[in-house]
Amino acid sequence: MKCLKNNQTGNIIRVDDRQAYQMAGSTWVYVSKEEWKKETRTTKTEKQVVESEKKDQTIAEKQLKRKKLKEKQSA
């Protein structure tokens, strides 16, 4: 398995040796596996942060809805 980076977009992919040999050239360049790991791991942590923010927002929204329902029922 080899890691390739697209010079134009900056995307890093991991492909088998044969496919990497065919793709390597002016657009795709070989990079180390460590660079690929950095990109994939940071992406996962960013996704986790975004998901946790969404959960926090939904909890807050639920609390507001409950509060509004209680106010309507008491009125």
PyMOL CGO cylinders between C-alpha atoms (Angstrom):
from pymol import cmd
from pymol.cgo import CYLINDER

trace = [
    CYLINDER, 0.00, 0.00, 0.00, 1.18, 3.49, -0.89, 0.3, 1, 1, 1, 1, 1, 1,
    CYLINDER, 1.18, 3.49, -0.89, 0.00, 6.96, 0.03, 0.3, 1, 1, 1, 1, 1, 1,
    CYLINDER, 0.00, 6.96, 0.03, -0.47, 9.57, -2.68, 0.3, 1, 1, 1, 1, 1, 1,
    CYLINDER, -0.47, 9.57, -2.68, -1.15, 13.30, -2.39, 0.3, 1, 1, 1, 1, 1, 1,
    CYLINDER, -1.15, 13.30, -2.39, -2.90, 15.33, -5.05, 0.3, 1, 1, 1, 1, 1, 1,
    CYLINDER, -2.90, 15.33, -5.05, -0.91, 18.51, -5.72, 0.3, 1, 1, 1, 1, 1, 1,
    CYLINDER, -0.91, 18.51, -5.72, -3.96, 20.45, -6.86, 0.3, 1, 1, 1, 1, 1, 1,
    CYLINDER, -3.96, 20.45, -6.86, -6.46, 19.60, -4.12, 0.3, 1, 1, 1, 1, 1, 1,
    CYLINDER, -6.46, 19.60, -4.12, -4.18, 18.39, -1.31, 0.3, 1, 1, 1, 1, 1, 1,
    CYLINDER, -4.18, 18.39, -1.31, -6.19, 15.18, -0.83, 0.3, 1, 1, 1, 1, 1, 1,
    CYLINDER, -6.19, 15.18, -0.83, -4.22, 12.20, 0.44, 0.3, 1, 1, 1, 1, 1, 1,
    CYLINDER, -4.22, 12.20, 0.44, -5.33, 8.70, -0.50, 0.3, 1, 1, 1, 1, 1, 1,
    CYLINDER, -5.33, 8.70, -0.50, -4.04, 5.22, 0.22, 0.3, 1, 1, 1, 1, 1, 1,
    CYLINDER, -4.04, 5.22, 0.22, -3.98, 2.76, -2.68, 0.3, 1, 1, 1, 1, 1, 1,
    CYLINDER, -3.98, 2.76, -2.68, -2.29, -0.51, -3.56, 0.3, 1, 1, 1, 1, 1, 1,
    CYLINDER, -2.29, -0.51, -3.56, 1.18, -0.52, -5.14, 0.3, 1, 1, 1, 1, 1, 1,
    CYLINDER, 1.18, -0.52, -5.14, 0.04, -1.19, -8.71, 0.3, 1, 1, 1, 1, 1, 1,
    CYLINDER, 0.04, -1.19, -8.71, -2.53, 1.60, -8.73, 0.3, 1, 1, 1, 1, 1, 1,
    CYLINDER, -2.53, 1.60, -8.73, -0.08, 3.99, -7.06, 0.3, 1, 1, 1, 1, 1, 1,
    CYLINDER, -0.08, 3.99, -7.06, 2.53, 3.31, -9.73, 0.3, 1, 1, 1, 1, 1, 1,
    CYLINDER, 2.53, 3.31, -9.73, -0.03, 4.13, -12.44, 0.3, 1, 1, 1, 1, 1, 1,
    CYLINDER, -0.03, 4.13, -12.44, -1.27, 7.30, -10.73, 0.3, 1, 1, 1, 1, 1, 1,
    CYLINDER, -1.27, 7.30, -10.73, 2.08, 8.80, -9.64, 0.3, 1, 1, 1, 1, 1, 1,
    CYLINDER, 2.08, 8.80, -9.64, 3.18, 11.62, -11.89, 0.3, 1, 1, 1, 1, 1, 1,
    CYLINDER, 3.18, 11.62, -11.89, 2.58, 15.33, -12.23, 0.3, 1, 1, 1, 1, 1, 1,
    CYLINDER, 2.58, 15.33, -12.23, -0.72, 15.41, -10.31, 0.3, 1, 1, 1, 1, 1, 1,
    CYLINDER, -0.72, 15.41, -10.31, -0.17, 12.70, -7.68, 0.3, 1, 1, 1, 1, 1, 1,
    CYLINDER, -0.17, 12.70, -7.68, 2.99, 12.50, -5.54, 0.3, 1, 1, 1, 1, 1, 1,
    CYLINDER, 2.99, 12.50, -5.54, 4.11, 9.87, -3.04, 0.3, 1, 1, 1, 1, 1, 1,
    CYLINDER, 4.11, 9.87, -3.04, 3.89, 10.90, 0.63, 0.3, 1, 1, 1, 1, 1, 1,
    CYLINDER, 3.89, 10.90, 0.63, 4.69, 9.13, 3.87, 0.3, 1, 1, 1, 1, 1, 1,
    CYLINDER, 4.69, 9.13, 3.87, 2.13, 7.06, 5.75, 0.3, 1, 1, 1, 1, 1, 1,
    CYLINDER, 2.13, 7.06, 5.75, 2.56, 9.39, 8.73, 0.3, 1, 1, 1, 1, 1, 1,
    CYLINDER, 2.56, 9.39, 8.73, 1.20, 12.29, 6.69, 0.3, 1, 1, 1, 1, 1, 1,
    CYLINDER, 1.20, 12.29, 6.69, -1.81, 10.18, 5.68, 0.3, 1, 1, 1, 1, 1, 1,
    CYLINDER, -1.81, 10.18, 5.68, -2.39, 9.22, 9.33, 0.3, 1, 1, 1, 1, 1, 1,
    CYLINDER, -2.39, 9.22, 9.33, -2.28, 12.86, 10.42, 0.3, 1, 1, 1, 1, 1, 1,
    CYLINDER, -2.28, 12.86, 10.42, -4.91, 13.82, 7.90, 0.3, 1, 1, 1, 1, 1, 1,
    CYLINDER, -4.91, 13.82, 7.90, -7.27, 10.95, 8.68, 0.3, 1, 1, 1, 1, 1, 1,
    CYLINDER, -7.27, 10.95, 8.68, -6.96, 11.29, 12.45, 0.3, 1, 1, 1, 1, 1, 1,
    CYLINDER, -6.96, 11.29, 12.45, -7.45, 15.05, 12.52, 0.3, 1, 1, 1, 1, 1, 1,
    CYLINDER, -7.45, 15.05, 12.52, -10.46, 14.68, 10.28, 0.3, 1, 1, 1, 1, 1, 1,
    CYLINDER, -10.46, 14.68, 10.28, -12.02, 12.16, 12.67, 0.3, 1, 1, 1, 1, 1, 1,
    CYLINDER, -12.02, 12.16, 12.67, -11.47, 14.39, 15.71, 0.3, 1, 1, 1, 1, 1, 1,
    CYLINDER, -11.47, 14.39, 15.71, -12.95, 17.37, 13.87, 0.3, 1, 1, 1, 1, 1, 1,
    CYLINDER, -12.95, 17.37, 13.87, -15.97, 15.26, 12.97, 0.3, 1, 1, 1, 1, 1, 1,
    CYLINDER, -15.97, 15.26, 12.97, -16.37, 14.19, 16.59, 0.3, 1, 1, 1, 1, 1, 1,
    CYLINDER, -16.37, 14.19, 16.59, -16.29, 17.83, 17.72, 0.3, 1, 1, 1, 1, 1, 1,
    CYLINDER, -16.29, 17.83, 17.72, -18.93, 18.80, 15.16, 0.3, 1, 1, 1, 1, 1, 1,
    CYLINDER, -18.93, 18.80, 15.16, -21.13, 15.85, 16.17, 0.3, 1, 1, 1, 1, 1, 1,
    CYLINDER, -21.13, 15.85, 16.17, -20.86, 16.74, 19.85, 0.3, 1, 1, 1, 1, 1, 1,
    CYLINDER, -20.86, 16.74, 19.85, -21.80, 20.34, 19.06, 0.3, 1, 1, 1, 1, 1, 1,
    CYLINDER, -21.80, 20.34, 19.06, -24.86, 19.11, 17.18, 0.3, 1, 1, 1, 1, 1, 1,
    CYLINDER, -24.86, 19.11, 17.18, -25.86, 16.96, 20.16, 0.3, 1, 1, 1, 1, 1, 1,
    CYLINDER, -25.86, 16.96, 20.16, -25.46, 19.91, 22.51, 0.3, 1, 1, 1, 1, 1, 1,
    CYLINDER, -25.46, 19.91, 22.51, -27.61, 22.05, 20.26, 0.3, 1, 1, 1, 1, 1, 1,
    CYLINDER, -27.61, 22.05, 20.26, -30.33, 19.45, 20.08, 0.3, 1, 1, 1, 1, 1, 1,
    CYLINDER, -30.33, 19.45, 20.08, -30.37, 19.08, 23.87, 0.3, 1, 1, 1, 1, 1, 1,
    CYLINDER, -30.37, 19.08, 23.87, -30.69, 22.84, 24.27, 0.3, 1, 1, 1, 1, 1, 1,
    CYLINDER, -30.69, 22.84, 24.27, -33.42, 22.93, 21.66, 0.3, 1, 1, 1, 1, 1, 1,
    CYLINDER, -33.42, 22.93, 21.66, -35.30, 20.15, 23.45, 0.3, 1, 1, 1, 1, 1, 1,
    CYLINDER, -35.30, 20.15, 23.45, -35.07, 22.05, 26.72, 0.3, 1, 1, 1, 1, 1, 1,
    CYLINDER, -35.07, 22.05, 26.72, -36.49, 25.16, 25.07, 0.3, 1, 1, 1, 1, 1, 1,
    CYLINDER, -36.49, 25.16, 25.07, -39.35, 23.19, 23.56, 0.3, 1, 1, 1, 1, 1, 1,
    CYLINDER, -39.35, 23.19, 23.56, -40.18, 21.64, 26.93, 0.3, 1, 1, 1, 1, 1, 1,
    CYLINDER, -40.18, 21.64, 26.93, -40.11, 25.04, 28.58, 0.3, 1, 1, 1, 1, 1, 1,
    CYLINDER, -40.11, 25.04, 28.58, -42.44, 26.51, 25.94, 0.3, 1, 1, 1, 1, 1, 1,
    CYLINDER, -42.44, 26.51, 25.94, -44.84, 23.55, 26.29, 0.3, 1, 1, 1, 1, 1, 1,
    CYLINDER, -44.84, 23.55, 26.29, -44.97, 23.98, 30.07, 0.3, 1, 1, 1, 1, 1, 1,
    CYLINDER, -44.97, 23.98, 30.07, -45.70, 27.69, 29.64, 0.3, 1, 1, 1, 1, 1, 1,
    CYLINDER, -45.70, 27.69, 29.64, -48.53, 26.94, 27.17, 0.3, 1, 1, 1, 1, 1, 1,
    CYLINDER, -48.53, 26.94, 27.17, -50.05, 24.31, 29.44, 0.3, 1, 1, 1, 1, 1, 1,
    CYLINDER, -50.05, 24.31, 29.44, -49.96, 26.54, 32.52, 0.3, 1, 1, 1, 1, 1, 1,
    CYLINDER, -49.96, 26.54, 32.52, -51.47, 29.50, 30.64, 0.3, 1, 1, 1, 1, 1, 1,
]
cmd.load_cgo(trace, "trace")
